[in-house]
Amino acid sequence: MDLHHLRCFVAAAEELHFGRAAQRLDMLPSALGRFIRLLEEDLGTRLMTRTTRSVALTDDGTVLLKEARALLAQADALAGKFRTGGRKRAAIIRVGAIDSAAAGLLPRLLHDFRKRRPDVTVQLVEDKTVRLLPRLLSGRLDLAFVRPPERADKRLEFLFLLHETAVVAVPDHHALAARKRVTVADLEQEPLIVPERRSRPHSHDLTMKLFTEAGFEARVGQIADEKQTIVNMVSAGLGVAIVPRWTSRMATRGVRFIRLAASGMNTLPLAAACVRATRDPVRDDVLAMLKADLPRYAKEA
């Protein structure tokens, strides 16, 4: 019986929705269904009844859910015990960060942490939230700076840090480029460059919600995930983009960044995430520094 198959089953059993469970585990629904079928074959029993509209647990599935949660908790605790012991000997902390945190808040925080704990080596992994959280759960990361998901895994704990202000990136030859501030109405007829929702749901939804709240339909012209790619597309005149304020630090010729005046909230949340109910002295040192001087670190974001 494979632990990964059990994790897939528990996620599907808790969500009772293969799409949400797959998103929670950062995999395709088809792959999730395949792993659960393999588990059912291994155990020789049906665990779920599935139709195109609903998912329900069988009697055996209900029994397994309780046992699987206990088994996974025991496995995670055992792995955490050895990971913590190894980190004490090696003095390493593995930190994940989305691009906003890696460019804004983290450099100053890690600079201060090095002065406080020169014995600790920091391994930094930059990626999207949907990829960082599974690494955190599997023990490949000790701490992650992410956009908090709407439906977070119950094994994770989130410390809200700040809201990042959004700005509008326009080509420097654009009619709006000389403005100090623009509204969503000013962007009504503009082709928009947005990230794909599966990989960056907060950034994607922010643009869509701002237009909906203003009573307009967003005209999506291009889809691109990476901020540097989006800004380069703006520079090439392919459209405009609503991006986090830190993006204005990118050295990209031909782009102007303008304040966005919006009736709705034009901000993006940033949080620190770790596995709930685990002890890690090095990780806790980082969080203690962050909490003690959060306003100063937030200015860097």
N, C-alpha and C positions, 0 to 999 in steps of 0.2 A: 504494500500500500504506500503510494508516493505522497510525501507531505505536500508537494505542490498541487497535486490533484485534490487533496483535502482542502487546501486554501481556496481553490477554485470553487469547490462545493459549498464551503461556508459562505463565501461572498455571494454566490447565487441564491443560497438558502435565506440569507439575511435580506437581500434586496428583492427576491422573488421577481427579478427582471434581469434577463441576460445582458441587455445593453448596458444598464447601470453597473452591473457586477463586472462586466468586461472593462468598462471605463475605469472603475475603481482599481482594477488590477493591471491597467495599461496593456490590454490585449484585445484582439478581435473577438466578437461574440462567437464566431465559428470555432475559434481555438478553444474558448471556454467550454463550449458544448462538447467538443471532442474529448477534453480532459475529463469531464464529468462522465461521459459514456465509458471511458477507459476505467474509471473508478467503479462504475456500476458493474462492468464486466469482471473486474478484479474481485469484487465482493459477491457477485452472483445474485444481485437483487436490484430492483428499480428503486431509485432514491427520489426521483421527481417525476411528476406528470406534466408534460409540456404541450401546449397548443400554441397557435399563432397569437393568442391574446392573453394567455395566462400561464403562470408557473406555480405549481403547488407541490408540497412535500408529501411523499408517501409516509406510511407509518414507520418503515425502516429509515427513511430519510430524517424524520423527526428524532428518532433515537440516535442516529449517527451525528446529527448536528450538535447535540449536547456533548457527546464523547469526543467529537473532532475538535470542538473549541478547547476542551480540557487538554487534549493531546498537543495541539498547536501551542497553547500557552506554555505547556511544559517544555516543548522543544525550543520555543523562543527564549524561555528563561535559561535553559541550559546553554544555548548558543551565546546569550548575553553574558553569562558568567565567564565563559572562556574569552569572549571578545574584550570584556572589561579587564580581565587579568592580563591579556596580551598587551592592551594599550598602556597599562600601568608600567609594564616592563619596557615597552618601546617608546612611550610618551608621544603618541600620535593621535591626532583627532582628524577625522574625515568629515569635511564640510561640503554640503551641496548648496548651490545658489543659482537662482534664475539670473538672467542678465542684468536686471535692474539692481539687485543686491550686490552682484559681483562688481558692478561699475560704480555704485554709489556708497552704500553703507559699509560694506565689508572691508575695503582697503584701510580705512581709519581704525575700525574695530580690530582687525588683525594686527595692525601696526602697534596698537596699544597692548594687545594681548602678548605679542612677542616680547615687549619690554617687561611685562609682568611674569611671563612664563617662557624664558628663552630655552628651556629644556624640552619644549613641546614642538614637534613638527606638525604643521598644518597641511593636509592634503585637500586641495580645493577642486571640486568637480562642478563645472557650469553646465546646466541643462534646463529643460523645461520642468514645470511642476509635475506634470503627468508622468515624467520619467524619474524624477527625484524621489517622490514618495514611495514607490515600490522598492527602491534601493534602501531607503530608510527602514522600511519594514523588514527587509531581508537581512539587515545588519551590515550592509556594505557602506552605509553612511551613519554617522553619529548625530549629526545635526543638519538641518536644511532650512534655507531661507527661501520661502515660496509664496505663491498666491494661495490663500486658504481655500480649499474646494468647498462647494456648496454642501456636498454630502461626504464628510470626512470619515475615514476609517476610525472606528472606535478605539483602536489600539494606539492612535496618535494623539498627541497633545500639541495645541497651537498657542503660541504667545503672540498676540497682535502687537505689531510694532508701529506702523504708520500708514497713512494714505499718501500715495504719490499723485501729484497733480499731472493731468494730461495737457499736452499742448498740440498745436496743429503744425505739421510740416508741409510747407508749400515750396514750389520752385521759386528761386529768387527773382525770376522774370514774371511771376504771376501777378495778376491785378491786385491780389490781396497782400502781396509781399511787403508793402509799405505800411500796412496797418499794425498797430500795437496790440489790437485785440480783435477777435472775430467771434461770430456767433454761429450756431448750427445752421441758421437760416442763410448765412453767407455761403455755406458749403452745400446748399441744397442741390445745385446742378453740377457739382464737382464729382468726377469719378474717384472713388475711394479705394485705397490700398489697405487691406485688412488681413490679419492672420487667420489661418484656418481654425475653426472653433475647437476641434478635437485636441489640438496641440496647445492653443493659448485661449481658453474659454473666457478668461476675464477681459483680456484686451479686445477680443472679438465682440463680446457682449456689450462692452462699454460703448463702442461706436454705434452699435445697433440701438441700444437703449437711449442714447442721447438723441438720435434722430427720431425715434418713436415718440419720446416725451415731448419733442418739439413739434410733432405733428407732420413730420416729413418721412419719406421713404429713402433709405440709404441706397445710393447707387454704387454698388460694388463693381469696380473695374478690374482689379487685380487682387490675387491672394498670394501672400508670401509670409513665411513664418519668422524669419530672422530680422531683427531690427535694422541691421546694417543693410540687408537686401531691400527692405521697405524704404529706407531713406535714400538708397541709390536709385530706386525706381522713381521716387519723388524728384530727385535731381534730373532724371532723364525725361521728366515731363509726363509721366504716365498717370499721374493723379496726385491727390493729397492724402495725408494720413493723420489720424489721431494717435499720438504716441506718448509714453511716459516722459516727463520733463528731462530725465537724465539723458535721453537720446540726443538732446541738443548739444551735449558735450562731444558728440562724434565729429571728427574733422572731415565733413563732407562738403565739398564745394557745390555751389548752386542751390543750396537749400536754406530757407528761412524758417525759424520756429517762432510761432505766434501764440500768445495767450488765448485760451478758449473761454469765452463767457457762456455759461450754460445754466439753464434753470434747474436741471437735474444735477446729480453728483458726477463731476468729471474727474474722479480719482480712482486709483487702483490700490487695493490693500496689499500689504506685505506682512508676513508673519514668520516667526521662527518655529520650526516643527521638530519634535523628537518623539521617541517611542515612550508611551505612557508607563509610569510605574517602573522605570529602570533607573539604576544608579550609575553615574559616570562622573567622577570628580572633575575631569578635564572639561567635559562638555558643560558641566554646571558652573565652572569658573568663567567660561565664555559668556554664558547667559547672565551671570551675576554682574559682570562688567557692563554688559549691554543694558540691563535694567537700571543700573546705578547712574548711567549717563546717557539715557536714551535721547533726550532733546538734542544733545550735541551731535550724536551720531545721525539723528534724523535730518539734520541740516545738510548732511552730505548726500542724502538720497535725492 
